[in-house]
């Protein structure tokens, strides 16, 4: 399928702007650039009943910020489901602020609390710090759920791009730790150690996320080349320490037709299915990487948002919006 017209317009606007690519910037400059650009084409921010920035203590003595969204007043007698969300950004850029509108949309439309996790970024904090932070946040929510009016038996994990990687890893760690999860919501997740698929070759340049930027992100994040073999970096094909994939939470996976990561997302769905798990794969025609955050400009994104929130509501056992 051709690019959606508004997606083509986005790419043209980016090319015209002539902003320096991330590999020519310091990580700190790249973060600032992403923080500035992230809200431009995003949805309007949905109102919440409550929004709280929390400081989560970590096993190593540090702490990270997490933002808890509650779309309606908590009712402790009828606790709400929750989504633990990990933002994208190549483990190097992004924050709870850059993904604020997206998390508000999930909270409102899936009728759930959302915990958005500000895991520590590379290169100041290299692999596996982001993984450890992500799982620590999930453990915290599972432990403290009742205090926030959340049902510890109805928790999902989710994330986009690098955040999708973290969600896949947390789903496996949760299974082994006895933390029940109802869904892993994976938006164009990174799952592979090596970028050799057809989609990586086809869309290496000109479609927002390019080959050079992917490798630049990995250079910031990985301590040494051997980290590529660790399953916590590459859940699709990492061999070092790789667990069994049997018995992991069901997955709903969204990919984009014009995304370098498209094929590894599809391959990860097959890996889950081959291990006997439920994995639903949706490839969105004419879309590019990060399209979930273009909902304020690209009308077709609304359908993807609706599909994702429907998957969450189904996993949570929540009635569709408008139902009695």
Legacy VTK file of the C-alpha trace (Angstrom):
# vtk DataFile Version 3.0
C-alpha trace
ASCII
DATASET POLYDATA
POINTS 324 float
0.000 0.000 0.000
1.203 3.579 -0.561
1.966 5.778 2.412
-1.112 7.354 3.947
-1.320 10.904 2.571
-0.847 12.549 5.954
2.099 10.241 6.716
3.732 11.309 3.442
3.111 14.898 4.491
4.773 14.260 7.858
7.868 12.886 6.143
7.962 15.861 3.785
7.682 18.294 6.697
10.519 16.542 8.516
12.729 16.648 5.420
11.957 20.337 4.901
12.739 21.206 8.504
16.308 20.010 8.010
16.853 19.230 11.698
20.204 17.586 12.478
19.892 13.792 12.786
20.430 12.260 16.201
23.796 10.653 15.316
25.221 14.175 14.807
24.067 15.265 18.286
25.068 14.409 21.804
22.566 12.193 23.626
21.577 15.182 25.746
20.932 17.309 22.648
18.942 14.466 21.084
16.797 14.227 24.216
16.062 17.939 24.160
15.161 17.789 20.454
12.807 14.863 20.995
11.134 16.478 24.010
10.454 19.547 21.869
9.121 17.697 18.821
7.181 14.840 20.451
3.943 16.732 21.245
3.635 18.572 17.907
1.520 15.999 16.030
0.216 14.114 19.051
-3.301 13.954 20.420
-4.731 16.585 22.726
-4.157 15.571 26.333
-7.234 13.913 27.796
-8.284 15.098 31.255
-7.710 12.699 34.146
-9.376 12.423 37.541
-5.910 12.193 39.101
-2.320 12.347 37.918
0.533 11.735 40.345
4.292 11.756 39.829
5.854 9.117 42.062
9.441 8.380 43.067
9.966 4.609 42.951
12.839 3.302 45.065
15.084 0.816 43.259
17.066 -2.131 44.635
20.367 -0.319 43.927
19.376 2.620 46.146
18.474 4.975 43.298
14.955 6.066 42.401
13.067 6.743 39.189
10.014 8.790 38.374
6.766 7.129 37.353
3.517 8.887 36.519
0.255 7.324 37.616
-2.831 8.211 35.578
-6.283 7.498 36.976
-9.095 8.437 34.575
-11.842 8.117 37.204
-11.995 8.190 40.967
-10.526 4.986 42.458
-12.973 2.659 44.163
-11.180 0.322 46.510
-14.169 -2.006 46.675
-13.977 -2.387 42.878
-10.305 -1.940 41.982
-9.366 -0.900 38.458
-7.100 -2.674 35.983
-3.758 -1.085 35.126
-1.290 -0.792 32.275
2.420 -0.399 33.071
3.782 1.565 30.116
7.376 1.968 28.901
8.068 4.806 26.468
10.109 4.433 23.291
13.222 6.330 22.275
16.013 3.861 21.646
16.776 3.615 25.390
18.377 7.059 24.948
15.608 9.658 24.463
11.994 9.948 25.612
10.282 10.353 28.968
6.922 10.312 30.682
6.431 13.803 29.222
6.952 12.757 25.580
4.371 9.975 25.966
1.943 11.818 28.217
-0.839 12.213 25.634
-0.592 8.557 24.583
-0.812 7.322 28.176
-3.791 9.584 28.836
-5.525 8.127 25.784
-4.916 4.563 27.005
-6.212 5.430 30.482
-9.354 7.106 29.172
-10.260 4.697 26.383
-9.215 1.418 28.033
-10.776 2.536 31.326
-7.690 1.666 33.329
-4.996 3.210 35.460
-1.678 3.709 33.665
1.747 3.746 35.289
4.210 5.415 32.882
7.804 4.579 33.813
10.728 6.997 33.464
13.436 4.331 33.391
17.037 5.553 33.377
18.481 6.356 29.953
21.696 5.598 28.112
24.547 6.353 27.812
24.617 7.466 31.452
22.913 4.187 32.344
23.700 1.379 29.940
22.185 -2.073 29.478
20.672 -3.712 31.463
19.697 -0.710 33.628
16.525 0.047 31.645
15.452 -3.595 31.950
16.051 -3.632 35.695
14.183 -0.339 36.180
11.262 -1.535 34.068
10.791 -4.726 36.042
11.274 -2.944 39.384
8.382 -0.624 38.443
6.166 -3.582 37.571
7.036 -5.292 40.863
6.235 -2.068 42.718
2.796 -1.721 41.142
1.946 -5.356 41.764
2.957 -4.978 45.424
1.310 -1.592 46.025
-1.738 -1.997 43.787
-4.353 -2.123 46.547
-3.179 1.195 48.015
-4.028 2.913 44.710
-7.319 1.171 44.033
-5.756 -1.146 41.428
-6.440 -4.842 40.899
-3.110 -6.705 41.105
-4.613 -9.557 39.081
-5.481 -7.296 36.130
-2.173 -5.741 35.139
-0.863 -5.429 31.580
2.535 -4.273 30.343
3.021 -2.234 27.199
5.412 -0.045 25.309
6.439 1.321 21.941
9.713 0.617 20.127
12.427 0.269 22.802
9.634 0.408 25.366
8.097 -2.554 23.565
11.374 -4.408 24.067
11.171 -3.704 27.794
7.561 -4.884 27.919
8.446 -8.208 26.254
11.236 -8.791 28.760
9.053 -7.827 31.726
6.349 -10.229 30.574
8.821 -13.124 30.716
10.274 -11.989 34.031
6.785 -11.598 35.467
5.900 -15.162 34.510
8.997 -16.437 36.331
8.313 -14.223 39.374
4.694 -15.352 39.673
3.266 -11.946 38.769
0.095 -12.532 36.720
-0.237 -10.380 33.609
-3.278 -10.265 31.367
-1.614 -8.768 28.255
1.568 -7.450 26.707
0.710 -4.524 24.413
3.634 -4.166 22.005
3.749 -1.242 19.582
6.360 -1.790 16.845
8.702 -3.431 19.373
12.418 -3.869 18.854
13.157 -7.551 19.339
16.225 -8.465 17.271
19.976 -8.141 17.815
20.688 -7.704 14.117
19.039 -5.551 11.484
19.078 -7.822 8.448
15.408 -8.357 7.650
13.722 -7.292 4.428
12.025 -4.339 6.146
15.335 -3.097 7.551
16.783 -3.141 4.038
13.707 -1.618 2.349
13.211 1.202 4.831
16.790 1.925 5.873
16.344 5.606 4.950
13.544 8.088 4.473
10.870 6.709 6.820
11.514 8.571 10.105
13.547 5.840 11.828
16.631 5.031 9.788
19.430 2.471 9.953
22.069 4.922 11.157
19.910 6.132 14.037
19.109 2.576 15.146
22.809 1.752 15.400
23.503 5.059 17.168
20.893 4.180 19.797
22.500 0.778 20.302
25.936 2.373 20.664
24.590 4.491 23.510
22.834 1.598 25.227
25.060 -1.458 24.972
28.172 -1.889 27.093
29.964 -4.062 24.544
29.063 -6.068 21.418
28.390 -9.236 23.428
25.307 -7.583 24.909
23.597 -8.165 21.560
23.439 -11.869 22.398
21.586 -11.265 25.678
17.882 -12.155 25.390
16.977 -9.106 27.495
18.239 -6.943 24.625
17.040 -9.199 21.803
14.096 -11.345 22.944
13.628 -12.660 19.392
17.081 -14.096 18.824
19.227 -13.465 21.908
20.779 -16.695 23.123
22.591 -15.742 26.349
20.351 -16.597 29.283
17.329 -17.111 27.019
14.329 -18.513 28.903
11.539 -20.692 27.624
8.804 -18.593 26.050
6.032 -20.977 27.054
3.315 -19.677 29.344
3.927 -15.967 28.876
1.072 -13.441 28.884
-0.974 -13.043 25.680
0.353 -10.398 23.295
-1.195 -7.816 21.010
1.446 -6.557 18.579
1.127 -3.576 16.241
3.585 -3.017 13.390
3.749 -0.462 10.585
4.138 -1.283 6.897
6.933 1.260 6.317
8.868 0.597 9.527
12.331 -1.020 9.596
11.181 -2.921 12.705
8.136 -4.417 10.957
9.555 -7.854 10.222
11.078 -8.447 13.647
7.723 -7.618 15.233
6.079 -10.217 13.024
8.814 -12.754 13.776
8.351 -12.188 17.505
4.620 -12.859 17.179
5.467 -16.162 15.473
7.956 -17.026 18.221
5.296 -16.528 20.862
2.772 -18.539 18.874
5.267 -21.368 18.288
5.715 -21.577 22.070
1.960 -22.068 22.478
1.042 -18.513 23.427
-1.681 -16.245 22.110
-0.215 -13.457 19.976
-2.320 -11.195 17.758
-0.394 -9.292 15.069
-1.770 -6.189 13.343
0.298 -4.554 10.584
-1.025 -1.087 9.728
-0.838 -0.277 6.028
0.789 2.953 4.933
2.152 3.756 8.399
5.649 4.467 9.727
7.477 3.944 12.989
6.021 5.929 15.909
2.681 6.427 14.168
0.794 5.914 17.433
2.101 9.364 18.425
0.833 11.095 15.275
-2.846 10.916 16.182
-3.312 14.674 16.196
-2.437 14.925 12.503
-3.004 11.531 10.838
-6.702 10.533 10.989
-6.072 6.829 10.328
-4.168 6.554 13.620
-7.520 6.657 15.429
-8.291 3.117 14.246
-5.014 1.801 15.651
-5.732 3.514 18.959
-9.191 1.947 18.993
-7.778 -1.501 18.226
-5.173 -1.258 20.980
-7.592 -0.049 23.606
-10.102 -2.732 22.594
-7.376 -5.344 23.172
-6.708 -3.880 26.615
-10.392 -3.754 27.558
-10.866 -7.336 26.442
-7.877 -8.510 28.472
-9.090 -6.557 31.503
-12.660 -7.801 31.147
-13.919 -4.223 30.842
-17.120 -3.550 28.898
-16.760 -1.602 25.664
-17.228 2.144 25.928
-20.929 2.926 25.801
-22.008 -0.536 26.967
-24.245 -0.869 29.975
LINES 1 325
324 0 1 2 3 4 5 6 7 8 9 10 11 12 13 14 15 16 17 18 19 20 21 22 23 24 25 26 27 28 29 30 31 32 33 34 35 36 37 38 39 40 41 42 43 44 45 46 47 48 49 50 51 52 53 54 55 56 57 58 59 60 61 62 63 64 65 66 67 68 69 70 71 72 73 74 75 76 77 78 79 80 81 82 83 84 85 86 87 88 89 90 91 92 93 94 95 96 97 98 99 100 101 102 103 104 105 106 107 108 109 110 111 112 113 114 115 116 117 118 119 120 121 122 123 124 125 126 127 128 129 130 131 132 133 134 135 136 137 138 139 140 141 142 143 144 145 146 147 148 149 150 151 152 153 154 155 156 157 158 159 160 161 162 163 164 165 166 167 168 169 170 171 172 173 174 175 176 177 178 179 180 181 182 183 184 185 186 187 188 189 190 191 192 193 194 195 196 197 198 199 200 201 202 203 204 205 206 207 208 209 210 211 212 213 214 215 216 217 218 219 220 221 222 223 224 225 226 227 228 229 230 231 232 233 234 235 236 237 238 239 240 241 242 243 244 245 246 247 248 249 250 251 252 253 254 255 256 257 258 259 260 261 262 263 264 265 266 267 268 269 270 271 272 273 274 275 276 277 278 279 280 281 282 283 284 285 286 287 288 289 290 291 292 293 294 295 296 297 298 299 300 301 302 303 304 305 306 307 308 309 310 311 312 313 314 315 316 317 318 319 320 321 322 323
